[in-house]
Amino acid sequence: MTSSAKVETVVKLGALVGEGPVWEESEQTLLFVDIAGQKIHRWSPATNQIQSVETSDMVGFVVPRRSGGYVAGVGRSFMAVDWSTQAMTHLLEVDEDKPNNRFNDAKVDPTGRLLAGTMGREVRPAELERQQGSLFSLDSDLRVTKHLSQVDISNGMDWSLDQRTFFYIDSLSLTVDAFDYDTTTGHLDNRRVVYRMAEEEGLPDGMTIDLEGRLWVACYNAGRVINIDPATGVRLHTVSLPAMKTTSCCFGGPDYSDLYVTSASLGLDQSERGRQVEAGNIFKVTGLGVKGRASCFFSG
């Protein structure tokens, strides 16, 4: 762990599968989902209050929308969320031929395009029919494009600082991959591995990039976030968390120097729950010496 880094529990929610943290700059709030708990949460550090909206199915992600409100991935559907009324409006559905699929992670690119992936529903955490998932993009005119198929667990994503590289995780491949990225068209090309997980690092899950162009990857089943340099494939730092099922992370806070980390409790047996009382909570890591960047709004 970086010598000056400090980990504290900030949201004691005990989520089943806390995921998809997004910092909302205008509200100074942290937006995240509980996938299996079927809830979207918004937490204010200033007041320590949590507001929640229930969803009709598993919710893989939620992102802010430029026109107001949010877009969430509920089941296999993109849904518009009006936070003030808690109303959800169906936009469109993907994977119509795969009713057993659901959305998982998503992120908005620097031009406002939303990339979102699917996966088969799990029998148990990380146990599922393989190669059922896809990676889609949703443009501002609500046009859907499929970029990848035969994905196991579509997961973490982000873009390089120059926007020319897209970083992507298909968790069961145990790698962090990169593609050449065309911001005009959203086209992906030239897939390659930039980091291969070590055995003790678990499954790569959600991730975010810092202003030095390095990736912070949540390691599911390994209780840590690792900081890697995609240019060299080297792990630079490891931050240990008090919950083994570390799921995702994002930078936030007034100057984006706080790293928020989500976690899950689903799948722990009784003795594991006794040892991991923090499972499903959200942690804040400070003192990392780096900053992240603001999240992007979906332009549709």
C-alpha positions in Angstrom: 0.0 0.0 0.0 1.2 3.5 -0.7 2.8 4.7 2.5 0.7 7.8 3.1 -2.7 6.3 1.9 -5.5 6.1 4.4 -8.6 4.0 4.1 -11.8 4.8 5.9 -15.4 3.5 5.6 -17.7 6.2 4.5 -21.0 4.5 3.6 -22.1 1.7 5.9 -24.7 0.1 3.7 -23.8 -3.5 3.5 -24.8 -3.6 -0.2 -25.3 -7.0 -1.8 -23.3 -5.9 -4.8 -22.2 -2.2 -4.5 -21.0 -1.1 -7.9 -20.5 1.6 -10.5 -19.5 4.7 -8.4 -19.7 8.0 -10.2 -18.9 11.4 -8.6 -21.4 14.1 -9.4 -19.5 17.4 -9.3 -22.5 19.7 -9.3 -24.1 18.0 -6.3 -20.8 16.9 -4.6 -22.5 13.5 -4.3 -21.5 9.9 -5.0 -23.8 7.9 -7.2 -23.7 4.1 -7.2 -25.8 1.0 -7.6 -26.5 -2.2 -5.7 -26.9 -4.6 -8.5 -28.5 -7.5 -6.7 -30.2 -5.2 -4.2 -31.9 -3.5 -7.2 -31.3 0.0 -6.0 -29.7 3.2 -7.2 -28.1 5.2 -4.4 -26.9 8.8 -4.0 -24.8 9.7 -1.0 -23.8 13.1 0.2 -20.5 13.3 2.1 -21.5 16.7 3.5 -24.7 15.5 5.2 -24.0 11.7 5.2 -27.5 11.2 3.8 -28.3 8.5 1.3 -31.2 8.8 -1.2 -32.3 5.7 -3.0 -34.5 4.6 -5.9 -35.6 1.0 -6.4 -35.4 -0.6 -9.8 -37.5 -3.4 -11.2 -34.6 -5.7 -12.0 -30.9 -5.9 -11.4 -29.3 -2.6 -12.1 -25.8 -2.7 -13.7 -25.0 0.9 -13.8 -26.2 4.5 -13.6 -24.7 7.6 -15.3 -25.6 11.3 -15.3 -27.4 12.6 -18.4 -26.7 16.0 -19.9 -30.4 16.7 -20.4 -31.0 16.0 -16.7 -31.5 12.9 -14.6 -29.7 9.7 -15.3 -29.5 6.7 -17.6 -29.4 3.3 -15.9 -29.0 -0.3 -17.1 -31.9 -2.3 -15.6 -32.0 -5.9 -16.7 -31.3 -5.6 -20.4 -32.9 -2.2 -20.8 -31.5 1.3 -21.0 -33.8 3.3 -18.7 -34.1 7.1 -18.2 -34.3 8.0 -14.5 -36.0 11.1 -13.2 -34.6 11.4 -9.7 -37.1 14.0 -8.4 -40.1 11.8 -9.2 -38.3 8.4 -9.0 -39.9 7.7 -12.4 -38.1 5.4 -14.9 -38.8 5.4 -18.6 -37.8 2.6 -20.9 -35.5 3.8 -23.7 -34.6 0.5 -25.4 -33.5 -3.1 -24.9 -30.4 -5.0 -26.0 -29.6 -8.8 -26.3 -33.3 -9.5 -27.2 -32.2 -13.0 -28.1 -30.6 -13.6 -24.7 -33.3 -13.2 -22.0 -30.9 -14.6 -19.4 -28.5 -11.7 -19.8 -28.3 -8.4 -17.9 -26.3 -5.2 -18.1 -23.2 -4.9 -16.0 -20.7 -2.0 -16.0 -20.8 1.1 -18.2 -19.1 4.5 -18.7 -19.5 7.6 -20.8 -16.7 8.5 -23.2 -15.4 12.1 -23.4 -17.7 12.9 -26.3 -20.9 11.8 -24.4 -21.3 8.4 -25.9 -22.3 5.7 -23.4 -20.6 2.3 -23.5 -22.3 -0.5 -21.6 -21.7 -4.2 -21.4 -23.8 -7.3 -20.7 -23.2 -10.7 -19.2 -25.2 -13.9 -18.4 -26.9 -13.9 -15.1 -24.9 -15.7 -12.4 -25.7 -18.9 -10.7 -23.3 -17.7 -7.9 -21.0 -14.7 -8.0 -18.7 -15.0 -11.0 -20.3 -18.3 -12.0 -22.3 -18.1 -15.2 -22.7 -19.3 -18.7 -19.7 -17.9 -20.5 -19.4 -15.9 -23.7 -23.0 -14.7 -23.5 -22.2 -11.0 -23.1 -21.6 -8.1 -25.5 -20.3 -4.5 -25.4 -22.6 -1.9 -26.8 -22.5 1.9 -27.3 -25.5 4.2 -27.1 -25.2 7.5 -29.1 -27.0 10.8 -28.4 -29.7 9.8 -30.9 -30.3 6.6 -29.0 -28.7 4.5 -31.7 -27.1 1.2 -30.4 -24.0 -0.3 -31.8 -22.6 -3.7 -30.8 -18.8 -3.6 -30.6 -17.9 -6.9 -29.0 -19.6 -10.3 -28.5 -18.7 -13.5 -26.7 -17.8 -11.5 -23.6 -17.9 -13.4 -20.2 -18.3 -10.5 -17.7 -18.2 -7.1 -19.3 -16.7 -4.9 -16.7 -14.4 -1.9 -16.1 -13.7 0.7 -18.7 -12.0 4.1 -19.2 -10.2 6.2 -21.8 -6.6 7.4 -22.0 -6.0 11.1 -21.4 -5.7 11.8 -25.2 -8.9 9.8 -25.7 -7.2 7.6 -28.3 -7.1 4.4 -26.2 -10.0 2.6 -24.6 -9.2 0.4 -21.6 -11.6 -2.6 -21.0 -12.0 -5.5 -18.7 -13.6 -8.8 -19.4 -13.2 -10.2 -15.9 -12.8 -13.9 -16.5 -9.9 -13.3 -19.0 -7.9 -12.0 -16.0 -6.5 -9.2 -18.1 -6.9 -5.4 -18.6 -7.1 -4.8 -22.4 -6.6 -1.8 -24.6 -8.1 -0.8 -27.9 -7.4 2.0 -30.4 -10.4 4.3 -30.0 -12.0 6.6 -32.6 -13.9 9.2 -30.7 -15.7 10.3 -33.8 -17.2 6.9 -34.6 -16.7 5.0 -31.4 -14.9 2.3 -33.4 -12.7 -0.1 -31.5 -9.6 -1.7 -33.1 -6.3 -3.4 -32.3 -7.1 -5.2 -29.0 -4.1 -6.0 -26.8 -3.4 -6.9 -23.2 -1.8 -4.2 -21.1 -1.9 -6.0 -17.8 -2.2 -9.7 -16.7 -3.5 -10.3 -13.2 -1.2 -12.1 -10.8 -2.8 -15.1 -9.0 -3.3 -13.3 -5.7 -5.0 -10.3 -7.4 -8.3 -12.0 -8.0 -10.7 -11.0 -10.8 -10.3 -7.5 -12.4 -13.5 -5.6 -11.9 -14.3 -1.9 -12.2 -11.6 0.7 -12.9 -10.8 4.3 -13.3 -7.9 6.4 -14.7 -5.9 9.2 -13.0 -4.4 12.3 -14.4 -1.1 10.6 -14.8 -2.7 8.1 -17.2 -2.5 5.2 -14.9 -5.3 2.8 -14.1 -6.8 1.9 -10.7 -8.4 -1.5 -10.9 -10.7 -3.1 -8.2 -9.7 -6.7 -7.6 -12.7 -8.8 -6.9 -12.1 -11.6 -4.3 -8.7 -10.1 -3.4 -9.7 -7.1 -1.2 -7.6 -4.5 -3.0 -7.3 -1.9 -5.7 -4.1 -2.0 -7.8 -2.6 0.9 -9.6 -1.1 -0.1 -12.9 0.8 1.7 -15.7 -0.8 0.5 -19.0 2.3 1.7 -20.9 4.6 -0.7 -19.1 2.2 -3.3 -17.7 3.7 -2.8 -14.3 1.8 -2.7 -11.0 2.9 0.5 -9.1 0.8 0.4 -5.9 -1.6 -1.8 -4.0 -4.3 -0.4 -1.7 -5.7 -3.1 0.7 -9.4 -2.9 1.6 -11.3 -4.5 4.5 -13.7 -6.3 2.1 -12.5 -9.1 -0.2 -15.2 -8.5 -2.9 -13.8 -5.2 -4.1 -15.9 -4.2 -7.1 -15.1 -0.7 -8.5 -13.6 2.7 -7.9 -13.8 6.3 -9.0 -12.1 9.5 -8.0 -14.2 12.2 -6.3 -14.2 14.9 -3.7 -13.8 18.6 -4.2 -10.5 18.2 -6.1 -10.8 14.6 -7.3 -8.1 13.4 -4.9 -10.3 10.9 -3.0 -10.6 7.4 -4.4 -14.1 5.9 -3.6 -14.2 2.1 -3.6 -17.4 -0.1 -3.7 -17.7 -3.6 -2.5 -20.1 -6.6 -2.3 -21.3 -8.9 0.4 -23.3 -11.4 -1.8 -21.7 -14.8 -1.8 -20.0 -14.7 1.5 -20.8 -17.5 3.9 -21.5 -17.0 7.6 -17.9 -17.3 8.8 -16.7 -15.0 6.0 -19.3 -12.4 7.0 -18.1 -12.6 10.5 -14.6 -11.8 9.4 -15.6 -9.2 6.9 -18.1 -7.0 8.7 -17.3 -4.2 6.2 -18.4 -6.2 3.2 -20.8 -4.2 1.0 -19.7 -0.8 2.3 -18.0 2.0 0.5 -14.5 3.1 1.3 -12.6 6.4 0.8 -8.9 6.3 0.1 -7.0 9.5 0.7 -3.3 10.4 0.5 -2.6 8.7 -2.8 -0.9 11.7 -4.2 -2.8 11.6 -7.5 -6.1 13.0 -8.8 -8.8 11.8 -11.2 -10.9 13.6 -13.7 -14.6 14.5 -13.8 -17.1 12.0 -15.1 -18.7 12.6 -18.4 -22.4 13.1 -19.0 -24.4 11.0 -21.5 -25.3 13.3 -24.4 -28.6 11.7 -25.3 
